[in-house]
Amino acid sequence: MFGSAGFLVAAMERMRDLPDMPPESRLHQYFRRRLIGYERDPFGVEISQLSLALADYPHRNGWRIRPKNVFTSRSFSKELGHARVVLCNPPFRAFDKDERQEYRVKIRPARRRTLGSRTQPPAPPGRARVRPTSQLP
């Protein structure tokens, strides 16, 4: 299974409607600096970049879709430090035994407890929760 940047495309469309957005001539660069995705499947990276390019036509590609796994990527942790909003689309399947073992080693227990202690109740079906950075650990 792989992603297609659906969350990022939706975020871009919502951002277009915000009152303090830059003029159209600078909007593509604005989005490229702020929208970043992670996808572990190389084909999913290509699909994600294509989805964003089509959603922002006629501008060129250049979207930052990292070909990495968020559970094991150090760059993901660094990006979190700069993010104002984080949207996550978790795997919709249980991890197999090898994945559970791999991620248990890579994810520091202290971070898991910190994030887990501040999570909101699940969003209703078809909705997402957004948390301001002032409420993040």
C-alpha positions as CSV (number, residue, x, y, z in Angstrom):
1,M,0.0,0.0,0.0
2,F,1.1,3.5,-0.7
3,G,-0.1,7.1,-0.4
4,S,-1.1,9.6,-2.9
5,A,-0.8,12.9,-1.0
6,G,-4.5,13.2,-0.5
7,F,-4.0,15.0,2.9
8,L,-1.5,17.4,1.3
9,V,-3.8,18.2,-1.7
10,A,-6.7,18.9,0.7
11,A,-4.5,21.0,2.9
12,M,-3.3,23.0,-0.1
13,E,-6.9,23.6,-1.2
14,R,-7.9,24.7,2.3
15,M,-4.9,27.0,2.5
16,R,-5.9,28.7,-0.7
17,D,-9.0,30.0,1.1
18,L,-7.2,31.6,4.0
19,P,-7.3,35.4,4.1
20,D,-3.5,36.0,4.6
21,M,-2.2,34.0,1.7
22,P,0.4,35.5,-0.7
23,P,-0.6,36.7,-4.1
24,E,-1.2,34.0,-6.8
25,S,2.3,34.8,-8.3
26,R,4.0,33.6,-5.1
27,L,1.5,30.9,-4.0
28,H,3.2,27.9,-5.6
29,Q,6.5,28.7,-3.8
30,Y,4.6,29.3,-0.6
31,F,3.0,25.8,-0.8
32,R,6.3,24.1,-1.8
33,R,8.0,25.5,1.3
34,R,5.3,24.5,3.7
35,L,3.8,21.2,2.4
36,I,6.1,18.2,3.0
37,G,5.2,14.5,2.7
38,Y,6.8,11.2,3.7
39,E,6.1,8.0,1.7
40,R,8.1,4.8,2.1
41,D,7.1,3.4,-1.3
42,P,8.9,4.8,-4.3
43,F,5.8,4.5,-6.5
44,G,3.8,6.3,-3.9
45,V,6.3,9.2,-3.9
46,E,5.8,9.5,-7.7
47,I,2.0,9.4,-7.3
48,S,2.1,11.9,-4.5
49,Q,4.2,14.4,-6.5
50,L,1.9,13.9,-9.5
51,S,-1.2,14.5,-7.3
52,L,0.2,17.8,-6.0
53,A,1.4,18.9,-9.4
54,L,-2.1,18.3,-10.9
55,A,-3.8,20.1,-7.9
56,D,-1.5,23.1,-8.5
57,Y,-1.5,23.2,-12.3
58,P,0.1,24.9,-14.3
59,H,3.0,25.1,-11.9
60,R,5.9,22.7,-12.1
61,N,6.6,19.9,-9.7
62,G,9.3,20.4,-7.0
63,W,7.1,19.0,-4.2
64,R,9.0,17.7,-1.2
65,I,7.8,14.1,-0.8
66,R,10.5,12.3,1.1
67,P,11.1,8.7,0.1
68,K,11.3,7.6,3.8
69,N,9.4,5.8,6.5
70,V,8.2,8.2,9.2
71,F,8.7,5.5,11.9
72,T,12.4,5.2,11.1
73,S,13.4,8.5,9.5
74,R,15.5,11.0,11.5
75,S,14.6,13.8,9.1
76,F,10.9,13.3,10.0
77,S,11.8,14.2,13.7
78,K,13.6,17.3,12.5
79,E,10.7,18.4,10.3
80,L,8.4,18.0,13.3
81,G,10.4,20.7,15.1
82,H,9.6,23.2,12.4
83,A,6.0,22.3,11.7
84,R,3.0,24.4,12.7
85,V,0.5,21.7,11.7
86,V,1.1,18.0,11.3
87,L,-1.3,15.7,9.4
88,C,-0.8,12.0,9.7
89,N,-2.5,9.2,7.8
90,P,-1.6,6.1,9.8
91,P,-1.4,2.7,8.3
92,F,-4.8,1.1,8.0
93,R,-3.5,-2.4,8.9
94,A,-1.8,-3.9,11.9
95,F,2.0,-4.0,11.9
96,D,3.4,-7.5,11.4
97,K,5.7,-9.0,13.9
98,D,8.9,-7.8,12.2
99,E,7.5,-4.2,11.8
100,R,6.6,-4.1,15.5
101,Q,10.1,-5.1,16.4
102,E,11.7,-2.7,14.0
103,Y,9.7,0.3,15.1
104,R,9.9,-0.5,18.8
105,V,13.7,-0.1,18.6
106,K,13.6,3.1,16.5
107,I,10.9,5.0,18.4
108,R,12.2,6.2,21.8
109,P,9.8,5.2,24.6
110,A,9.9,8.7,26.2
111,R,8.6,10.3,22.9
112,R,5.8,7.7,22.7
113,R,4.6,8.5,26.2
114,T,4.8,12.2,25.6
115,L,2.8,12.1,22.4
116,G,0.4,9.5,23.8
117,S,-0.4,11.5,26.9
118,R,-1.5,14.5,24.9
119,T,-3.6,12.9,22.2
120,Q,-7.2,13.9,21.6
121,P,-10.0,11.4,21.3
122,P,-10.4,10.1,17.8
123,A,-12.1,12.3,15.3
124,P,-15.5,11.3,13.9
125,P,-15.4,9.3,10.7
126,G,-14.4,11.4,7.7
127,R,-12.9,14.2,9.9
128,A,-9.5,15.0,11.2
129,R,-8.3,16.8,14.4
130,V,-5.8,19.6,14.2
131,R,-3.8,20.7,17.2
132,P,-2.1,24.1,17.4
133,T,1.6,24.0,18.0
134,S,1.1,25.7,21.4
135,Q,-0.5,22.5,22.6
136,L,2.3,20.2,21.4
137,P,4.9,18.9,23.7
